[in-house]
Amino acid sequence: MITKLYNDNPNPRDVRRVADIILDGGIAVLPTDTLYAFACSMEHKRAVETIAQLKGFSLKKAKYSMLCSSLSMVSEFVRPMDKDTFALLKASLPGPYTFVMDANSNVPRNYLNPNKTIGVRVPGNEILRAIVEAVGCPLIGTSVRRIGEETESEYLTDPELIHEAYGSRVDVVVDGGIGEDEPSTVVDCAGGSLEVIRYGKGAIDL
């Protein structure tokens, strides 16, 4: 199934429909402010396992991001931040950034990196944030780019082509328009450090 939503005014009824699919354990392809992403509820491990298969990696080696609707939601799932880290996130979010944070006990162990961290995102995309808000908890997400394969950018950015490639293996593709083909900027904030580990779409100066 593919459904159209508009970033400047996502239809609440369609948002609710997508959220209900996710709450029922479904897998969605959602627009972000960078690449389109596979996403599911963090409460449905089987859906996360299916996303790992779609990406082409084992569950133990998977690296997911926690997609949140706000900085307030982020704070419910990470350890208390120091002043500099909080200021950085507040100035940057919503935006095309992934912040690697020390997770707290609210994050299931399955989604943690070996050092008990997790990447968190609050994308600058109204559609995604509205869906997360309707679900009521963060989503577990990862880009539609398959590991180890060269993929033409159109199949990462055009929702119609994404639906052509994955429509039979996911429950809904949300068409939010042509996406970006540049990933997010990744900043490691774990342990109080602030270090850019990947430069992407988001400009940053630490």
C-alpha positions in Angstrom: 0.0 0.0 0.0 1.2 3.5 -0.7 -0.4 6.6 0.8 0.3 10.3 0.0 0.9 12.8 2.8 2.0 16.4 2.5 4.9 17.7 4.7 3.3 21.2 5.3 0.0 19.8 6.4 -0.2 16.0 6.9 -3.8 14.8 7.0 -4.6 13.6 10.5 -6.8 10.8 9.3 -4.1 9.4 7.1 -1.5 9.9 9.9 -3.7 7.9 12.2 -4.1 5.1 9.7 -0.3 4.8 9.2 0.2 4.9 13.0 -2.3 2.1 13.5 -0.5 -0.1 11.0 2.7 0.5 12.9 1.0 -0.2 16.3 -0.2 -3.5 14.9 3.4 -4.6 14.2 3.5 -3.4 10.6 6.6 -2.0 8.8 6.4 1.4 7.1 8.6 3.3 4.7 8.6 6.9 5.9 10.0 10.1 4.6 12.6 11.9 6.7 14.6 15.1 6.0 17.4 12.8 4.5 16.8 9.3 3.0 13.5 7.5 3.2 13.6 5.0 6.1 12.2 1.6 7.1 10.5 2.1 10.4 8.5 0.1 13.0 7.4 0.3 16.6 10.2 -0.3 19.1 7.8 -2.7 20.9 7.6 -5.2 18.0 10.8 -7.2 17.8 9.6 -9.3 14.9 9.1 -6.2 12.7 12.6 -5.1 13.6 14.0 -8.5 12.6 12.2 -8.2 9.2 13.8 -4.7 8.7 17.2 -6.3 9.4 16.5 -8.8 6.6 15.4 -6.0 4.2 18.6 -4.2 5.0 20.7 -7.3 4.5 22.3 -7.5 8.0 21.9 -9.8 11.0 19.9 -8.5 13.9 23.0 -8.5 16.2 25.0 -6.4 13.8 22.2 -4.0 13.0 22.5 -0.3 13.7 19.2 1.4 14.2 18.2 4.9 15.0 15.4 5.8 17.4 13.1 8.2 15.6 11.5 10.7 17.9 9.0 13.5 17.6 10.7 16.0 19.9 13.7 16.6 22.2 11.3 15.9 25.1 10.7 12.4 23.8 14.4 11.8 23.3 15.0 12.7 26.9 12.8 9.9 28.1 15.1 7.3 26.5 18.6 8.6 27.2 20.7 9.3 30.2 20.7 12.8 31.6 22.7 15.2 29.3 25.3 17.7 30.4 24.7 21.3 29.5 26.8 21.4 26.3 25.1 18.3 24.9 21.6 19.6 25.7 22.5 22.9 24.1 23.7 21.2 20.9 20.6 19.0 20.6 18.3 21.9 21.3 20.0 24.1 18.6 20.1 21.3 16.0 16.7 19.5 16.3 14.5 19.0 14.5 17.1 18.5 11.7 19.2 16.1 9.6 21.3 14.8 12.5 21.8 11.5 14.3 23.1 11.9 17.9 24.7 8.8 19.5 23.6 8.9 23.1 24.0 6.9 26.2 20.7 5.0 26.5 18.7 4.5 29.7 16.7 1.4 30.7 13.7 2.4 28.7 15.5 1.3 25.5 15.2 -2.5 24.9 18.6 -4.2 24.8 18.0 -5.5 21.3 18.4 -2.0 19.8 21.5 -1.0 21.8 25.0 -0.8 20.4 27.6 -2.9 22.3 28.5 0.1 24.5 24.8 0.7 25.4 24.3 3.6 23.2 21.7 4.3 20.5 21.4 6.9 17.7 18.6 9.3 18.1 16.9 11.4 15.5 14.2 14.1 15.4 14.0 14.7 11.7 12.9 18.0 10.2 9.9 16.3 8.5 6.4 17.0 9.8 5.0 13.8 8.4 7.3 11.6 10.3 7.0 13.5 13.5 3.2 13.5 13.3 3.3 9.7 12.8 5.6 9.2 15.8 3.4 11.4 17.9 0.3 9.4 16.9 2.1 6.1 17.7 3.0 7.5 21.1 6.6 6.2 21.3 9.8 6.3 19.3 10.1 4.3 16.1 13.1 2.1 15.3 14.3 3.1 11.9 17.1 2.7 9.3 17.5 4.1 5.8 16.2 2.1 2.8 19.8 1.8 1.5 20.6 -1.9 1.5 23.9 -2.8 3.0 26.7 -3.8 0.5 24.7 -2.9 -2.6 25.0 0.0 -5.0 21.5 1.4 -5.4 20.5 4.1 -7.9 19.5 7.2 -6.0 16.0 7.2 -7.5 15.3 4.0 -5.5 16.3 5.7 -2.3 14.5 9.0 -2.9 11.4 8.3 -5.1 8.5 6.8 -3.1 6.9 5.3 -6.2 10.1 3.4 -7.0 10.6 2.4 -3.3 7.1 1.0 -3.4 8.0 -0.9 -6.6 11.1 -2.4 -4.9 9.7 -3.1 -1.4 5.9 -2.8 -1.5 5.3 -6.5 -1.3 7.5 -6.7 1.8 6.3 -3.8 3.9 2.9 -2.8 5.0 2.8 0.8 3.9 4.9 3.3 1.9 4.2 6.9 2.8 4.7 9.2 -0.2 6.0 12.4 1.2 7.5 13.6 -2.1 11.0 13.1 -3.5 13.5 12.6 -0.7 17.1 13.5 -0.2 20.0 11.2 -1.2 22.4 12.5 1.5 22.5 10.9 4.9 22.3 12.6 8.3 25.3 14.1 10.0 26.2 11.8 12.9 27.6 13.1 16.2 28.9 10.9 19.1 27.7 12.4 22.4 28.2 9.3 24.5 30.2 9.8 27.7 30.0 13.5 27.5 32.2 13.7 24.4 31.1 15.6 21.3 32.7 14.2 18.1 31.4 14.2 14.5 31.8 10.7 13.2 30.1 11.3 9.8 29.5 14.5 7.9 26.2 14.5 6.1 23.4 16.9 5.3 23.5 18.7 8.6 26.0 21.5 9.0 27.7 21.4 12.4 30.6 23.2 14.1 31.6 21.7 17.5 
